[in-house]
Amino acid sequence: MQVSVVVPCYNSLAYLPATLHSILDQRLPASVDGLEVVLVDDGGDDDLVGWASSVGDARVRVVRQENAGVSAARNLGIESAT
């Protein structure tokens, strides 16, 4: 089993370092084979892609959509989860 965490993002770089740190530091049960974090850029104008690539963790990836709201961002994140 793998755990996928979907984080809708809209100009939220001020909060993402603490959010991502909290997610990645979770202790997972032995039955969990892996963790992925899908950051969904909901059309913001901050450099989410650049910041996420600087994190340097293969478990973190970004998908992007034009601004469509938090529900649509969550849905895209779920569709993009492996």
PDB file with SEQRES, HELIX, SHEET and CRYST1 records, atoms N, CA, C and O in Angstrom:
SEQRES   1 A   82  MET GLN VAL SER VAL VAL VAL PRO CYS TYR ASN SER LEU          
SEQRES   2 A   82  ALA TYR LEU PRO ALA THR LEU HIS SER ILE LEU ASP GLN          
SEQRES   3 A   82  ARG LEU PRO ALA SER VAL ASP GLY LEU GLU VAL VAL LEU          
SEQRES   4 A   82  VAL ASP ASP GLY GLY ASP ASP ASP LEU VAL GLY TRP ALA          
SEQRES   5 A   82  SER SER VAL GLY ASP ALA ARG VAL ARG VAL VAL ARG GLN          
SEQRES   6 A   82  GLU ASN ALA GLY VAL SER ALA ALA ARG ASN LEU GLY ILE          
SEQRES   7 A   82  GLU SER ALA THR                                              
HELIX    1 AA1 LEU A   16  LEU A   24  1                                   9    
HELIX    2 AA2 LEU A   48  VAL A   55  1                                   8    
HELIX    3 AA3 VAL A   70  SER A   80  1                                  11    
SHEET    1 AA1 3 GLN A   2  CYS A   9  0                                        
SHEET    2 AA1 3 GLY A  34  ASP A  41  1                                        
SHEET    3 AA1 3 VAL A  60  ARG A  64  1                                        
CRYST1    1.000    1.000    1.000  90.00  90.00  90.00 P 1           1          
ATOM      1  N   MET A   1       0.845  -1.178   0.000  1.00  0.00           N  
ATOM      2  CA  MET A   1       0.000   0.000   0.000  1.00  0.00           C  
ATOM      3  C   MET A   1       0.891   1.243   0.000  1.00  0.00           C  
ATOM      4  O   MET A   1       1.919   1.286   0.676  1.00  0.00           O  
ATOM      5  N   GLN A   2       0.485   2.231  -0.756  1.00  0.00           N  
ATOM      6  CA  GLN A   2       1.172   3.511  -0.787  1.00  0.00           C  
ATOM      7  C   GLN A   2       0.224   4.590  -0.293  1.00  0.00           C  
ATOM      8  O   GLN A   2      -0.987   4.513  -0.503  1.00  0.00           O  
ATOM      9  N   VAL A   3       0.784   5.590   0.362  1.00  0.00           N  
ATOM     10  CA  VAL A   3       0.000   6.736   0.829  1.00  0.00           C  
ATOM     11  C   VAL A   3       0.271   7.909  -0.094  1.00  0.00           C  
ATOM     12  O   VAL A   3       1.424   8.252  -0.356  1.00  0.00           O  
ATOM     13  N   SER A   4      -0.792   8.519  -0.582  1.00  0.00           N  
ATOM     14  CA  SER A   4      -0.690   9.721  -1.408  1.00  0.00           C  
ATOM     15  C   SER A   4      -1.313  10.873  -0.638  1.00  0.00           C  
ATOM     16  O   SER A   4      -2.442  10.776  -0.158  1.00  0.00           O  
ATOM     17  N   VAL A   5      -0.568  11.961  -0.524  1.00  0.00           N  
ATOM     18  CA  VAL A   5      -1.068  13.156   0.144  1.00  0.00           C  
ATOM     19  C   VAL A   5      -1.225  14.237  -0.923  1.00  0.00           C  
ATOM     20  O   VAL A   5      -0.264  14.585  -1.609  1.00  0.00           O  
ATOM     21  N   VAL A   6      -2.425  14.757  -1.057  1.00  0.00           N  
ATOM     22  CA  VAL A   6      -2.718  15.795  -2.038  1.00  0.00           C  
ATOM     23  C   VAL A   6      -2.816  17.125  -1.309  1.00  0.00           C  
ATOM     24  O   VAL A   6      -3.568  17.264  -0.344  1.00  0.00           O  
ATOM     25  N   VAL A   7      -2.046  18.107  -1.783  1.00  0.00           N  
ATOM     26  CA  VAL A   7      -2.046  19.437  -1.166  1.00  0.00           C  
ATOM     27  C   VAL A   7      -2.421  20.469  -2.227  1.00  0.00           C  
ATOM     28  O   VAL A   7      -1.599  20.787  -3.086  1.00  0.00           O  
ATOM     29  N   PRO A   8      -3.650  21.001  -2.187  1.00  0.00           N  
ATOM     30  CA  PRO A   8      -4.014  22.078  -3.102  1.00  0.00           C  
ATOM     31  C   PRO A   8      -3.228  23.344  -2.737  1.00  0.00           C  
ATOM     32  O   PRO A   8      -3.119  23.696  -1.562  1.00  0.00           O  
ATOM     33  N   CYS A   9      -2.688  24.015  -3.741  1.00  0.00           N  
ATOM     34  CA  CYS A   9      -1.835  25.193  -3.493  1.00  0.00           C  
ATOM     35  C   CYS A   9      -2.274  26.353  -4.381  1.00  0.00           C  
ATOM     36  O   CYS A   9      -2.487  26.193  -5.583  1.00  0.00           O  
ATOM     37  N   TYR A  10      -2.400  27.502  -3.771  1.00  0.00           N  
ATOM     38  CA  TYR A  10      -2.644  28.724  -4.531  1.00  0.00           C  
ATOM     39  C   TYR A  10      -1.884  29.844  -3.828  1.00  0.00           C  
ATOM     40  O   TYR A  10      -2.322  30.348  -2.794  1.00  0.00           O  
ATOM     41  N   ASN A  11      -0.744  30.229  -4.395  1.00  0.00           N  
ATOM     42  CA  ASN A  11       0.108  31.265  -3.807  1.00  0.00           C  
ATOM     43  C   ASN A  11       0.355  30.999  -2.320  1.00  0.00           C  
ATOM     44  O   ASN A  11       0.129  31.866  -1.476  1.00  0.00           O  
ATOM     45  N   SER A  12       0.810  29.814  -2.025  1.00  0.00           N  
ATOM     46  CA  SER A  12       0.923  29.376  -0.629  1.00  0.00           C  
ATOM     47  C   SER A  12       2.347  29.050  -0.196  1.00  0.00           C  
ATOM     48  O   SER A  12       2.547  28.301   0.760  1.00  0.00           O  
ATOM     49  N   LEU A  13       3.329  29.601  -0.884  1.00  0.00           N  
ATOM     50  CA  LEU A  13       4.720  29.280  -0.546  1.00  0.00           C  
ATOM     51  C   LEU A  13       5.101  29.657   0.886  1.00  0.00           C  
ATOM     52  O   LEU A  13       6.027  29.070   1.444  1.00  0.00           O  
ATOM     53  N   ALA A  14       4.423  30.600   1.475  1.00  0.00           N  
ATOM     54  CA  ALA A  14       4.743  30.985   2.861  1.00  0.00           C  
ATOM     55  C   ALA A  14       4.478  29.839   3.835  1.00  0.00           C  
ATOM     56  O   ALA A  14       5.117  29.754   4.883  1.00  0.00           O  
ATOM     57  N   TYR A  15       3.538  28.961   3.491  1.00  0.00           N  
ATOM     58  CA  TYR A  15       3.138  27.878   4.388  1.00  0.00           C  
ATOM     59  C   TYR A  15       3.677  26.506   3.976  1.00  0.00           C  
ATOM     60  O   TYR A  15       3.707  25.585   4.792  1.00  0.00           O  
ATOM     61  N   LEU A  16       4.095  26.366   2.741  1.00  0.00           N  
ATOM     62  CA  LEU A  16       4.463  25.050   2.242  1.00  0.00           C  
ATOM     63  C   LEU A  16       5.687  24.416   2.897  1.00  0.00           C  
ATOM     64  O   LEU A  16       5.674  23.202   3.101  1.00  0.00           O  
ATOM     65  N   PRO A  17       6.736  25.150   3.237  1.00  0.00           N  
ATOM     66  CA  PRO A  17       7.856  24.460   3.884  1.00  0.00           C  
ATOM     67  C   PRO A  17       7.448  23.723   5.156  1.00  0.00           C  
ATOM     68  O   PRO A  17       7.834  22.570   5.347  1.00  0.00           O  
ATOM     69  N   ALA A  18       6.685  24.356   6.014  1.00  0.00           N  
ATOM     70  CA  ALA A  18       6.244  23.702   7.252  1.00  0.00           C  
ATOM     71  C   ALA A  18       5.269  22.573   6.951  1.00  0.00           C  
ATOM     72  O   ALA A  18       5.321  21.519   7.586  1.00  0.00           O  
ATOM     73  N   THR A  19       4.384  22.787   5.991  1.00  0.00           N  
ATOM     74  CA  THR A  19       3.420  21.752   5.620  1.00  0.00           C  
ATOM     75  C   THR A  19       4.135  20.516   5.094  1.00  0.00           C  
ATOM     76  O   THR A  19       3.868  19.399   5.537  1.00  0.00           O  
ATOM     77  N   LEU A  20       5.050  20.723   4.144  1.00  0.00           N  
ATOM     78  CA  LEU A  20       5.760  19.602   3.550  1.00  0.00           C  
ATOM     79  C   LEU A  20       6.633  18.889   4.573  1.00  0.00           C  
ATOM     80  O   LEU A  20       6.700  17.660   4.586  1.00  0.00           O  
ATOM     81  N   HIS A  21       7.297  19.649   5.423  1.00  0.00           N  
ATOM     82  CA  HIS A  21       8.125  19.059   6.477  1.00  0.00           C  
ATOM     83  C   HIS A  21       7.272  18.154   7.371  1.00  0.00           C  
ATOM     84  O   HIS A  21       7.691  17.050   7.719  1.00  0.00           O  
ATOM     85  N   SER A  22       6.100  18.614   7.732  1.00  0.00           N  
ATOM     86  CA  SER A  22       5.204  17.831   8.580  1.00  0.00           C  
ATOM     87  C   SER A  22       4.771  16.542   7.890  1.00  0.00           C  
ATOM     88  O   SER A  22       4.733  15.486   8.521  1.00  0.00           O  
ATOM     89  N   ILE A  23       4.449  16.617   6.619  1.00  0.00           N  
ATOM     90  CA  ILE A  23       4.024  15.426   5.872  1.00  0.00           C  
ATOM     91  C   ILE A  23       5.167  14.424   5.760  1.00  0.00           C  
ATOM     92  O   ILE A  23       4.990  13.239   6.042  1.00  0.00           O  
ATOM     93  N   LEU A  24       6.328  14.900   5.351  1.00  0.00           N  
ATOM     94  CA  LEU A  24       7.450  13.991   5.104  1.00  0.00           C  
ATOM     95  C   LEU A  24       8.011  13.385   6.384  1.00  0.00           C  
ATOM     96  O   LEU A  24       8.653  12.336   6.335  1.00  0.00           O  
ATOM     97  N   ASP A  25       7.785  14.016   7.513  1.00  0.00           N  
ATOM     98  CA  ASP A  25       8.295  13.494   8.783  1.00  0.00           C  
ATOM     99  C   ASP A  25       7.354  12.503   9.464  1.00  0.00           C  
ATOM    100  O   ASP A  25       7.656  12.015  10.553  1.00  0.00           O  
ATOM    101  N   GLN A  26       6.227  12.202   8.842  1.00  0.00           N  
ATOM    102  CA  GLN A  26       5.283  11.258   9.438  1.00  0.00           C  
ATOM    103  C   GLN A  26       5.884   9.859   9.503  1.00  0.00           C  
ATOM    104  O   GLN A  26       6.551   9.416   8.567  1.00  0.00           O  
ATOM    105  N   ARG A  27       5.648   9.179  10.597  1.00  0.00           N  
ATOM    106  CA  ARG A  27       6.023   7.767  10.693  1.00  0.00           C  
ATOM    107  C   ARG A  27       4.867   6.952  10.139  1.00  0.00           C  
ATOM    108  O   ARG A  27       3.724   7.094  10.574  1.00  0.00           O  
ATOM    109  N   LEU A  28       5.172   6.114   9.192  1.00  0.00           N  
ATOM    110  CA  LEU A  28       4.141   5.307   8.551  1.00  0.00           C  
ATOM    111  C   LEU A  28       4.252   3.864   9.025  1.00  0.00           C  
ATOM    112  O   LEU A  28       5.346   3.397   9.342  1.00  0.00           O  
ATOM    113  N   PRO A  29       3.130   3.155   9.075  1.00  0.00           N  
ATOM    114  CA  PRO A  29       3.175   1.756   9.485  1.00  0.00           C  
ATOM    115  C   PRO A  29       3.977   0.910   8.490  1.00  0.00           C  
ATOM    116  O   PRO A  29       4.161   1.300   7.338  1.00  0.00           O  
ATOM    117  N   ALA A  30       4.442  -0.233   8.944  1.00  0.00           N  
ATOM    118  CA  ALA A  30       5.245  -1.117   8.103  1.00  0.00           C  
ATOM    119  C   ALA A  30       4.479  -1.586   6.867  1.00  0.00           C  
ATOM    120  O   ALA A  30       5.095  -1.953   5.867  1.00  0.00           O  
ATOM    121  N   SER A  31       3.157  -1.580   6.921  1.00  0.00           N  
ATOM    122  CA  SER A  31       2.351  -2.023   5.779  1.00  0.00           C  
ATOM    123  C   SER A  31       2.355  -1.026   4.625  1.00  0.00           C  
ATOM    124  O   SER A  31       1.879  -1.337   3.534  1.00  0.00           O  
ATOM    125  N   VAL A  32       2.891   0.175   4.862  1.00  0.00           N  
ATOM    126  CA  VAL A  32       2.943   1.212   3.830  1.00  0.00           C  
ATOM    127  C   VAL A  32       4.265   1.100   3.087  1.00  0.00           C  
ATOM    128  O   VAL A  32       5.340   1.181   3.681  1.00  0.00           O  
ATOM    129  N   ASP A  33       4.165   0.911   1.767  1.00  0.00           N  
ATOM    130  CA  ASP A  33       5.360   0.748   0.930  1.00  0.00           C  
ATOM    131  C   ASP A  33       5.977   2.068   0.512  1.00  0.00           C  
ATOM    132  O   ASP A  33       7.163   2.112   0.185  1.00  0.00           O  
ATOM    133  N   GLY A  34       5.213   3.134   0.515  1.00  0.00           N  
ATOM    134  CA  GLY A  34       5.757   4.396   0.048  1.00  0.00           C  
ATOM    135  C   GLY A  34       4.827   5.555   0.316  1.00  0.00           C  
ATOM    136  O   GLY A  34       3.677   5.391   0.722  1.00  0.00           O  
ATOM    137  N   LEU A  35       5.364   6.721   0.076  1.00  0.00           N  
ATOM    138  CA  LEU A  35       4.642   7.976   0.282  1.00  0.00           C  
ATOM    139  C   LEU A  35       4.895   8.861  -0.917  1.00  0.00           C  
ATOM    140  O   LEU A  35       6.023   8.952  -1.401  1.00  0.00           O  
ATOM    141  N   GLU A  36       3.854   9.513  -1.397  1.00  0.00           N  
ATOM    142  CA  GLU A  36       4.011  10.535  -2.416  1.00  0.00           C  
ATOM    143  C   GLU A  36       3.232  11.763  -1.977  1.00  0.00           C  
ATOM    144  O   GLU A  36       2.181  11.655  -1.346  1.00  0.00           O  
ATOM    145  N   VAL A  37       3.756  12.922  -2.315  1.00  0.00           N  
ATOM    146  CA  VAL A  37       3.082  14.183  -2.023  1.00  0.00           C  
ATOM    147  C   VAL A  37       2.827  14.862  -3.355  1.00  0.00           C  
ATOM    148  O   VAL A  37       3.764  15.181  -4.087  1.00  0.00           O  
ATOM    149  N   VAL A  38       1.565  15.082  -3.666  1.00  0.00           N  
ATOM    150  CA  VAL A  38       1.175  15.740  -4.910  1.00  0.00           C  
ATOM    151  C   VAL A  38       0.746  17.159  -4.564  1.00  0.00           C  
ATOM    152  O   VAL A  38      -0.305  17.370  -3.960  1.00  0.00           O  
ATOM    153  N   LEU A  39       1.562  18.123  -4.949  1.00  0.00           N  
ATOM    154  CA  LEU A  39       1.233  19.534  -4.767  1.00  0.00           C  
ATOM    155  C   LEU A  39       0.501  19.982  -6.025  1.00  0.00           C  
ATOM    156  O   LEU A  39       1.035  19.874  -7.128  1.00  0.00           O  
ATOM    157  N   VAL A  40      -0.700  20.476  -5.865  1.00  0.00           N  
ATOM    158  CA  VAL A  40      -1.497  20.901  -7.013  1.00  0.00           C  
ATOM    159  C   VAL A  40      -1.485  22.418  -7.082  1.00  0.00           C  
ATOM    160  O   VAL A  40      -2.096  23.095  -6.255  1.00  0.00           O  
ATOM    161  N   ASP A  41      -0.782  22.945  -8.079  1.00  0.00           N  
ATOM    162  CA  ASP A  41      -0.725  24.389  -8.295  1.00  0.00           C  
ATOM    163  C   ASP A  41      -2.012  24.801  -8.994  1.00  0.00           C  
ATOM    164  O   ASP A  41      -2.227  24.477 -10.162  1.00  0.00           O  
ATOM    165  N   ASP A  42      -2.853  25.506  -8.280  1.00  0.00           N  
ATOM    166  CA  ASP A  42      -4.161  25.926  -8.793  1.00  0.00           C  
ATOM    167  C   ASP A  42      -4.072  27.292  -9.471  1.00  0.00           C  
ATOM    168  O   ASP A  42      -4.866  28.191  -9.197  1.00  0.00           O  
ATOM    169  N   GLY A  43      -3.094  27.427 -10.357  1.00  0.00           N  
ATOM    170  CA  GLY A  43      -2.981  28.647 -11.150  1.00  0.00           C  
ATOM    171  C   GLY A  43      -2.389  29.829 -10.423  1.00  0.00           C  
ATOM    172  O   GLY A  43      -2.603  30.973 -10.825  1.00  0.00           O  
ATOM    173  N   GLY A  44      -1.644  29.576  -9.354  1.00  0.00           N  
ATOM    174  CA  GLY A  44      -1.009  30.670  -8.618  1.00  0.00           C  
ATOM    175  C   GLY A  44       0.129  31.285  -9.407  1.00  0.00           C  
ATOM    176  O   GLY A  44       0.570  30.733 -10.415  1.00  0.00           O  
ATOM    177  N   ASP A  45       0.606  32.440  -8.940  1.00  0.00           N  
ATOM    178  CA  ASP A  45       1.704  33.106  -9.643  1.00  0.00           C  
ATOM    179  C   ASP A  45       3.009  33.074  -8.851  1.00  0.00           C  
ATOM    180  O   ASP A  45       3.958  33.780  -9.192  1.00  0.00           O  
ATOM    181  N   ASP A  46       3.063  32.258  -7.794  1.00  0.00           N  
ATOM    182  CA  ASP A  46       4.343  32.070  -7.109  1.00  0.00           C  
ATOM    183  C   ASP A  46       5.112  30.966  -7.847  1.00  0.00           C  
ATOM    184  O   ASP A  46       4.559  30.328  -8.742  1.00  0.00           O  
ATOM    185  N   ASP A  47       6.345  30.740  -7.493  1.00  0.00           N  
ATOM    186  CA  ASP A  47       7.179  29.761  -8.196  1.00  0.00           C  
ATOM    187  C   ASP A  47       7.130  28.416  -7.476  1.00  0.00           C  
ATOM    188  O   ASP A  47       8.145  27.935  -6.973  1.00  0.00           O  
ATOM    189  N   LEU A  48       5.955  27.821  -7.432  1.00  0.00           N  
ATOM    190  CA  LEU A  48       5.783  26.544  -6.755  1.00  0.00           C  
ATOM    191  C   LEU A  48       6.659  25.461  -7.382  1.00  0.00           C  
ATOM    192  O   LEU A  48       7.286  24.684  -6.661  1.00  0.00           O  
ATOM    193  N   VAL A  49       6.710  25.401  -8.694  1.00  0.00           N  
ATOM    194  CA  VAL A  49       7.506  24.374  -9.376  1.00  0.00           C  
ATOM    195  C   VAL A  49       8.977  24.526  -9.030  1.00  0.00           C  
ATOM    196  O   VAL A  49       9.645  23.540  -8.719  1.00  0.00           O  
ATOM    197  N   GLY A  50       9.485  25.734  -9.081  1.00  0.00           N  
ATOM    198  CA  GLY A  50      10.892  25.971  -8.733  1.00  0.00           C  
ATOM    199  C   GLY A  50      11.190  25.613  -7.292  1.00  0.00           C  
ATOM    200  O   GLY A  50      12.208  24.984  -7.001  1.00  0.00           O  
ATOM    201  N   TRP A  51      10.302  26.013  -6.383  1.00  0.00           N  
ATOM    202  CA  TRP A  51      10.509  25.696  -4.975  1.00  0.00           C  
ATOM    203  C   TRP A  51      10.479  24.192  -4.747  1.00  0.00           C  
ATOM    204  O   TRP A  51      11.337  23.649  -4.050  1.00  0.00           O  
ATOM    205  N   ALA A  52       9.493  23.518  -5.333  1.00  0.00           N  
ATOM    206  CA  ALA A  52       9.361  22.067  -5.136  1.00  0.00           C  
ATOM    207  C   ALA A  52      10.580  21.326  -5.673  1.00  0.00           C  
ATOM    208  O   ALA A  52      11.024  20.352  -5.067  1.00  0.00           O  
ATOM    209  N   SER A  53      11.122  21.771  -6.795  1.00  0.00           N  
ATOM    210  CA  SER A  53      12.313  21.098  -7.324  1.00  0.00           C  
ATOM    211  C   SER A  53      13.525  21.343  -6.436  1.00  0.00           C  
ATOM    212  O   SER A  53      14.435  20.515  -6.399  1.00  0.00           O  
ATOM    213  N   SER A  54      13.553  22.450  -5.730  1.00  0.00           N  
ATOM    214  CA  SER A  54      14.675  22.726  -4.828  1.00  0.00           C  
ATOM    215  C   SER A  54      14.616  21.880  -3.562  1.00  0.00           C  
ATOM    216  O   SER A  54      15.617  21.740  -2.860  1.00  0.00           O  
ATOM    217  N   VAL A  55      13.447  21.318  -3.270  1.00  0.00           N  
ATOM    218  CA  VAL A  55      13.298  20.444  -2.108  1.00  0.00           C  
ATOM    219  C   VAL A  55      14.158  19.194  -2.297  1.00  0.00           C  
ATOM    220  O   VAL A  55      14.713  18.668  -1.332  1.00  0.00           O  
ATOM    221  N   GLY A  56      14.266  18.725  -3.533  1.00  0.00           N  
ATOM    222  CA  GLY A  56      15.133  17.599  -3.843  1.00  0.00           C  
ATOM    223  C   GLY A  56      14.661  16.265  -3.278  1.00  0.00           C  
ATOM    224  O   GLY A  56      15.478  15.430  -2.890  1.00  0.00           O  
ATOM    225  N   ASP A  57      13.362  16.064  -3.231  1.00  0.00           N  
ATOM    226  CA  ASP A  57      12.819  14.809  -2.710  1.00  0.00           C  
ATOM    227  C   ASP A  57      11.928  14.201  -3.790  1.00  0.00           C  
ATOM    228  O   ASP A  57      10.938  14.808  -4.199  1.00  0.00           O  
ATOM    229  N   ALA A  58      12.280  13.013  -4.247  1.00  0.00           N  
ATOM    230  CA  ALA A  58      11.552  12.369  -5.340  1.00  0.00           C  
ATOM    231  C   ALA A  58      10.115  12.044  -4.975  1.00  0.00           C  
ATOM    232  O   ALA A  58       9.304  11.777  -5.862  1.00  0.00           O  
ATOM    233  N   ARG A  59       9.781  12.059  -3.702  1.00  0.00           N  
ATOM    234  CA  ARG A  59       8.403  11.772  -3.285  1.00  0.00           C  
ATOM    235  C   ARG A  59       7.472  12.957  -3.519  1.00  0.00           C  
ATOM    236  O   ARG A  59       6.252  12.821  -3.424  1.00  0.00           O  
ATOM    237  N   VAL A  60       8.047  14.115  -3.825  1.00  0.00           N  
ATOM    238  CA  VAL A  60       7.264  15.345  -3.990  1.00  0.00           C  
ATOM    239  C   VAL A  60       7.201  15.708  -5.464  1.00  0.00           C  
ATOM    240  O   VAL A  60       8.223  15.772  -6.148  1.00  0.00           O  
ATOM    241  N   ARG A  61       5.983  15.945  -5.943  1.00  0.00           N  
ATOM    242  CA  ARG A  61       5.837  16.404  -7.328  1.00  0.00           C  
ATOM    243  C   ARG A  61       4.702  17.412  -7.424  1.00  0.00           C  
ATOM    244  O   ARG A  61       3.853  17.518  -6.539  1.00  0.00           O  
ATOM    245  N   VAL A  62       4.719  18.144  -8.528  1.00  0.00           N  
ATOM    246  CA  VAL A  62       3.742  19.217  -8.740  1.00  0.00           C  
ATOM    247  C   VAL A  62       2.952  18.924 -10.008  1.00  0.00           C  
ATOM    248  O   VAL A  62       3.518  18.545 -11.033  1.00  0.00           O  
ATOM    249  N   VAL A  63       1.652  19.103  -9.925  1.00  0.00           N  
ATOM    250  CA  VAL A  63       0.805  19.142 -11.107  1.00  0.00           C  
ATOM    251  C   VAL A  63       0.167  20.524 -11.131  1.00  0.00           C  
ATOM    252  O   VAL A  63      -0.023  21.147 -10.086  1.00  0.00           O  
ATOM    253  N   ARG A  64      -0.159  20.995 -12.320  1.00  0.00           N  
ATOM    254  CA  ARG A  64      -0.641  22.367 -12.442  1.00  0.00           C  
ATOM    255  C   ARG A  64      -1.951  22.402 -13.214  1.00  0.00           C  
ATOM    256  O   ARG A  64      -2.172  21.614 -14.134  1.00  0.00           O  
ATOM    257  N   GLN A  65      -2.803  23.319 -12.827  1.00  0.00           N  
ATOM    258  CA  GLN A  65      -4.034  23.589 -13.559  1.00  0.00           C  
ATOM    259  C   GLN A  65      -4.289  25.088 -13.536  1.00  0.00           C  
ATOM    260  O   GLN A  65      -3.775  25.804 -12.677  1.00  0.00           O  
ATOM    261  N   GLU A  66      -5.082  25.548 -14.480  1.00  0.00           N  
ATOM    262  CA  GLU A  66      -5.555  26.926 -14.416  1.00  0.00           C  
ATOM    263  C   GLU A  66      -6.432  27.041 -13.171  1.00  0.00           C  
ATOM    264  O   GLU A  66      -7.022  26.054 -12.731  1.00  0.00           O  
ATOM    265  N   ASN A  67      -6.515  28.230 -12.611  1.00  0.00           N  
ATOM    266  CA  ASN A  67      -7.276  28.413 -11.381  1.00  0.00           C  
ATOM    267  C   ASN A  67      -8.713  27.939 -11.555  1.00  0.00           C  
ATOM    268  O   ASN A  67      -9.472  28.454 -12.376  1.00  0.00           O  
ATOM    269  N   ALA A  68      -9.058  26.928 -10.744  1.00  0.00           N  
ATOM    270  CA  ALA A  68     -10.402  26.356 -10.814  1.00  0.00           C  
ATOM    271  C   ALA A  68     -10.976  26.115  -9.423  1.00  0.00           C  
ATOM    272  O   ALA A  68     -12.089  25.606  -9.287  1.00  0.00           O  
ATOM    273  N   GLY A  69     -10.224  26.478  -8.394  1.00  0.00           N  
ATOM    274  CA  GLY A  69     -10.718  26.325  -7.033  1.00  0.00           C  
ATOM    275  C   GLY A  69     -10.187  25.079  -6.350  1.00  0.00           C  
ATOM    276  O   GLY A  69      -9.636  24.176  -6.978  1.00  0.00           O  
ATOM    277  N   VAL A  70     -10.374  25.067  -5.041  1.00  0.00           N  
ATOM    278  CA  VAL A  70      -9.777  24.021  -4.210  1.00  0.00           C  
ATOM    279  C   VAL A  70     -10.365  22.641  -4.500  1.00  0.00           C  
ATOM    280  O   VAL A  70      -9.634  21.651  -4.465  1.00  0.00           O  
ATOM    281  N   SER A  71     -11.639  22.550  -4.779  1.00  0.00           N  
ATOM    282  CA  SER A  71     -12.234  21.239  -5.064  1.00  0.00           C  
ATOM    283  C   SER A  71     -11.665  20.641  -6.342  1.00  0.00           C  
ATOM    284  O   SER A  71     -11.320  19.460  -6.377  1.00  0.00           O  
ATOM    285  N   ALA A  72     -11.566  21.441  -7.380  1.00  0.00           N  
ATOM    286  CA  ALA A  72     -10.986  20.967  -8.637  1.00  0.00           C  
ATOM    287  C   ALA A  72      -9.518  20.604  -8.451  1.00  0.00           C  
ATOM    288  O   ALA A  72      -9.035  19.642  -9.048  1.00  0.00           O  
ATOM    289  N   ALA A  73      -8.806  21.370  -7.623  1.00  0.00           N  
ATOM    290  CA  ALA A  73      -7.393  21.062  -7.351  1.00  0.00           C  
ATOM    291  C   ALA A  73      -7.275  19.721  -6.634  1.00  0.00           C  
ATOM    292  O   ALA A  73      -6.417  18.909  -6.978  1.00  0.00           O  
ATOM    293  N   ARG A  74      -8.115  19.488  -5.657  1.00  0.00           N  
ATOM    294  CA  ARG A  74      -8.101  18.187  -4.959  1.00  0.00           C  
ATOM    295  C   ARG A  74      -8.395  17.049  -5.931  1.00  0.00           C  
ATOM    296  O   ARG A  74      -7.724  16.018  -5.916  1.00  0.00           O  
ATOM    297  N   ASN A  75      -9.390  17.246  -6.762  1.00  0.00           N  
ATOM    298  CA  ASN A  75      -9.752  16.197  -7.726  1.00  0.00           C  
ATOM    299  C   ASN A  75      -8.608  15.896  -8.688  1.00  0.00           C  
ATOM    300  O   ASN A  75      -8.341  14.730  -8.978  1.00  0.00           O  
ATOM    301  N   LEU A  76      -7.933  16.918  -9.183  1.00  0.00           N  
ATOM    302  CA  LEU A  76      -6.788  16.699 -10.062  1.00  0.00           C  
ATOM    303  C   LEU A  76      -5.682  15.971  -9.319  1.00  0.00           C  
ATOM    304  O   LEU A  76      -5.039  15.084  -9.881  1.00  0.00           O  
ATOM    305  N   GLY A  77      -5.453  16.329  -8.077  1.00  0.00           N  
ATOM    306  CA  GLY A  77      -4.441  15.658  -7.285  1.00  0.00           C  
ATOM    307  C   GLY A  77      -4.755  14.188  -7.091  1.00  0.00           C  
ATOM    308  O   GLY A  77      -3.861  13.346  -7.179  1.00  0.00           O  
ATOM    309  N   ILE A  78      -6.003  13.871  -6.831  1.00  0.00           N  
ATOM    310  CA  ILE A  78      -6.413  12.470  -6.673  1.00  0.00           C  
ATOM    311  C   ILE A  78      -6.241  11.716  -7.990  1.00  0.00           C  
ATOM    312  O   ILE A  78      -5.758  10.584  -8.006  1.00  0.00           O  
ATOM    313  N   GLU A  79      -6.637  12.349  -9.087  1.00  0.00           N  
ATOM    314  CA  GLU A  79      -6.463  11.708 -10.401  1.00  0.00           C  
ATOM    315  C   GLU A  79      -4.995  11.483 -10.735  1.00  0.00           C  
ATOM    316  O   GLU A  79      -4.661  10.527 -11.436  1.00  0.00           O  
ATOM    317  N   SER A  80      -4.119  12.346 -10.244  1.00  0.00           N  
ATOM    318  CA  SER A  80      -2.695  12.265 -10.550  1.00  0.00           C  
ATOM    319  C   SER A  80      -1.932  11.351  -9.602  1.00  0.00           C  
ATOM    320  O   SER A  80      -0.778  11.009  -9.861  1.00  0.00           O  
ATOM    321  N   ALA A  81      -2.561  10.959  -8.520  1.00  0.00           N  
ATOM    322  CA  ALA A  81      -1.893  10.108  -7.540  1.00  0.00           C  
ATOM    323  C   ALA A  81      -1.639   8.721  -8.127  1.00  0.00           C  
ATOM    324  O   ALA A  81      -2.421   8.211  -8.928  1.00  0.00           O  
ATOM    325  N   THR A  82      -0.528   8.130  -7.706  1.00  0.00           N  
ATOM    326  CA  THR A  82      -0.224   6.781  -8.177  1.00  0.00           C  
ATOM    327  C   THR A  82      -0.665   5.765  -7.158  1.00  0.00           C  
ATOM    328  O   THR A  82      -0.496   4.564  -7.371  1.00  0.00           O  
TER     329      THR A  82                                                      
END                                                                             
